[in-house]
């Protein structure tokens, strides 16, 4: 029988709760321990989700000999430190997106993981959804011909809180890293993470972070991605892929449950009737990789994650946007 991965949850915030709830749907993993900066927070989280062990520090969680993999669910300015803590303890790591705040931080973590042959993966859960896997099959089969244009938007309207993570520059706030990572990663999945030309514009808000942005990425003759993101605008959050023979439409692409393929006037629908949120699929991928002795996933390899981070740095550079800690 395949090994059941014993998961540690590092952090007790909203995304930690989402992942932990969904881990109950994973076929090859269970939540076995949680670590927080305080014992009180860890104990409450453990009680809420039926987790057997609670630790009042991240170090104790990382050093638990019974834990196989750790999900890093802290705010992204803490990711590099938290990831390296877990990697140095010999634990496989799944780190919530965005992987880090900039490419330099990520390169340090990736370098350690590769040199020490420890598993590391970005938690871009969208890549592992059944709908997105089906879309990639359609593309690999050439169903829509040569892909020429990708359009993807993700935006929501949040109330301005200067101290909250979305609007505080000291917490790596802004639309690009929080929302923009989804459309940028989606375009990378199709065209690659190194466009030849990058044009962008952003609205910098009163707190000094980007509240909305638009990107135009060129990947050579006839291949373009148009991407938008926002934390102060509600968007339709749809992705469309246009090829020479047809197109694919994915409503709510980041947590997709449906995709439509249009070719020669005909429509083909793929629907996912899952009852889970969708985070279980990335957890299962970690389990598969560990069972096969791999140290990274081919679905979102580390080199691609680094290239995406470099692209995000390049875009912020066009805006003159640097975080106080950089």
BELCORNOR-V841042 format. One record per residue. RES is the residue in one letter. SS is DSSP state (@ for helix, = for strand, . for the rest). D_LAST is the distance of its C-alpha to the last C-alpha in Angstrom with 2 decimals. Layout:
RES_SS_D_LAST / RES_SS_D_LAST
This chain:
X_._46.76 / X_._43.01 / X_._40.89 / X_._39.49 / X_=_35.77 / X_=_34.97 / X_=_31.70 / X_=_29.40 / X_=_27.32 / X_=_24.04 / X_._23.39 / X_._25.98 / X_._24.62 / X_@_26.06 / X_@_24.93 / X_@_26.13 / X_@_29.46 / X_@_29.77 / X_@_29.25 / X_@_31.56 / X_@_34.27 / X_@_34.24 / X_@_34.35 / X_._37.96 / X_._38.73 / X_._37.40 / X_._40.27 / X_._38.65 / X_=_36.40 / X_=_36.50 / X_=_34.18 / X_=_35.17 / X_=_32.61 / X_=_29.77 / X_=_27.19 / X_._25.45 / X_._24.01 / X_._27.50 / X_@_30.91 / X_@_32.13 / X_@_29.66 / X_@_30.30 / X_@_34.05 / X_@_34.18 / X_@_32.33 / X_@_34.63 / X_@_37.65 / X_@_36.68 / X_@_36.34 / X_._38.88 / X_._36.52 / X_._38.29 / X_=_35.61 / X_=_33.05 / X_=_30.61 / X_._28.89 / X_._25.90 / X_@_23.87 / X_@_25.06 / X_@_28.67 / X_@_28.22 / X_@_26.62 / X_._29.50 / X_._32.29 / X_._34.51 / X_._35.95 / X_._32.76 / X_._32.29 / X_=_29.18 / X_=_26.38 / X_=_24.86 / X_=_21.30 / X_._21.31 / X_._18.52 / X_._15.77 / X_@_13.29 / X_@_10.26 / X_@_12.96 / X_@_14.28 / X_@_13.12 / X_@_14.47 / X_@_17.50 / X_@_18.32 / X_@_18.33 / X_@_20.47 / X_@_22.95 / X_@_23.06 / X_@_23.77 / X_._26.55 / X_._27.99 / X_._27.51 / X_=_27.18 / X_=_24.13 / X_=_23.91 / X_=_20.46 / X_=_20.37 / X_._18.67 / X_._16.01 / X_._15.75 / X_._12.02 / X_._8.99 / X_._8.66 / X_@_11.26 / X_@_9.96 / X_@_10.05 / X_@_13.34 / X_@_14.80 / X_@_14.66 / X_@_16.50 / X_@_18.89 / X_@_19.71 / X_@_20.76 / X_@_22.76 / X_@_24.57 / X_@_25.36 / X_@_26.74 / X_._28.32 / X_._26.96 / X_._26.87 / X_=_23.60 / X_=_23.47 / X_=_21.37 / X_=_23.16 / X_._23.89 / X_@_27.24 / X_@_28.56 / X_@_29.21 / X_@_31.73 / X_._33.79 / X_@_37.42 / X_@_37.27 / X_@_34.36 / X_@_36.14 / X_@_39.25 / X_@_37.48 / X_@_36.29 / X_@_39.93 / X_@_41.18 / X_@_38.82 / X_@_39.77 / X_._43.41 / X_._43.01 / X_._44.35 / X_._42.75 / X_._43.01 / X_._40.23 / X_=_37.13 / X_=_36.25 / X_=_34.10 / X_=_31.73 / X_=_30.97 / X_=_28.87 / X_=_27.63 / X_=_26.06 / X_=_25.72 / X_._26.73 / X_=_27.12 / X_._25.34 / X_._26.05 / X_._23.34 / X_._22.02 / X_._19.19 / X_._18.54 / X_._18.94 / X_._16.45 / X_._17.35 / X_._16.72 / X_._14.11 / X_@_10.60 / X_@_9.58 / X_@_11.32 / X_._9.89 / X_._13.14 / X_._15.02 / X_@_17.78 / X_@_16.23 / X_@_14.73 / X_@_17.53 / X_@_20.53 / X_@_19.70 / X_@_19.20 / X_@_22.98 / X_@_24.36 / X_@_21.95 / X_@_22.98 / X_@_26.55 / X_@_26.65 / X_@_25.21 / X_@_28.03 / X_@_30.54 / X_@_29.33 / X_._26.64 / X_._22.87 / X_._23.00 / X_._24.56 / X_._25.94 / X_=_24.93 / X_=_22.37 / X_=_23.16 / X_=_21.38 / X_=_21.43 / X_=_19.74 / X_=_20.73 / X_=_17.97 / X_._19.44 / X_._19.95 / X_._17.02 / X_._14.53 / X_._14.19 / X_=_16.29 / X_=_19.63 / X_=_21.38 / X_=_21.11 / X_=_23.52 / X_=_23.16 / X_=_25.82 / X_=_25.41 / X_=_28.11 / X_._29.14 / X_._32.04 / X_._35.41 / X_._36.14 / X_._33.16 / X_=_30.76 / X_=_28.52 / X_=_28.24 / X_=_25.64 / X_=_24.80 / X_=_22.84 / X_=_22.67 / X_._22.23 / X_=_24.78 / X_._27.41 / X_._29.80 / X_._30.27 / X_._32.91 / X_._30.40 / X_._32.69 / X_=_32.28 / X_=_34.90 / X_=_35.48 / X_=_38.01 / X_=_40.03 / X_._43.09 / X_._45.44 / X_=_43.97 / X_=_40.94 / X_=_39.29 / X_=_38.21 / X_=_36.08 / X_._36.00 / X_._33.08 / X_@_31.69 / X_@_28.84 / X_@_31.51 / X_._34.38 / X_._37.97 / X_=_39.71 / X_=_39.67 / X_=_42.32 / X_=_43.39 / X_=_45.41 / X_=_47.53 / X_._50.72 / X_._51.17 / X_=_50.97 / X_=_48.47 / X_=_47.39 / X_=_45.54 / X_=_43.60 / X_=_42.97 / X_._41.39 / X_._43.27 / X_._40.97 / X_._41.03 / X_._37.64 / X_._34.32 / X_._33.31 / X_._30.73 / X_@_33.51 / X_@_33.52 / X_@_30.10 / X_@_31.20 / X_@_34.42 / X_@_32.65 / X_@_30.87 / X_@_34.35 / X_@_35.93 / X_@_33.45 / X_@_33.92 / X_@_37.67 / X_._37.63 / X_._35.57 / X_._32.67 / X_._29.04 / X_._27.60 / X_._29.00 / X_._30.47 / X_._29.88 / X_._26.09 / X_._25.49 / X_@_22.25 / X_@_22.18 / X_@_22.33 / X_@_19.51 / X_@_17.27 / X_@_18.70 / X_@_18.10 / X_@_14.37 / X_@_14.37 / X_@_16.44 / X_@_14.19 / X_@_11.34 / X_@_14.24 / X_@_15.40 / X_@_12.31 / X_@_12.35 / X_@_15.93 / X_@_15.10 / X_._12.53 / X_._10.36 / X_._6.60 / X_._5.49 / X_._5.64 / X_._3.82 / X_._0.00
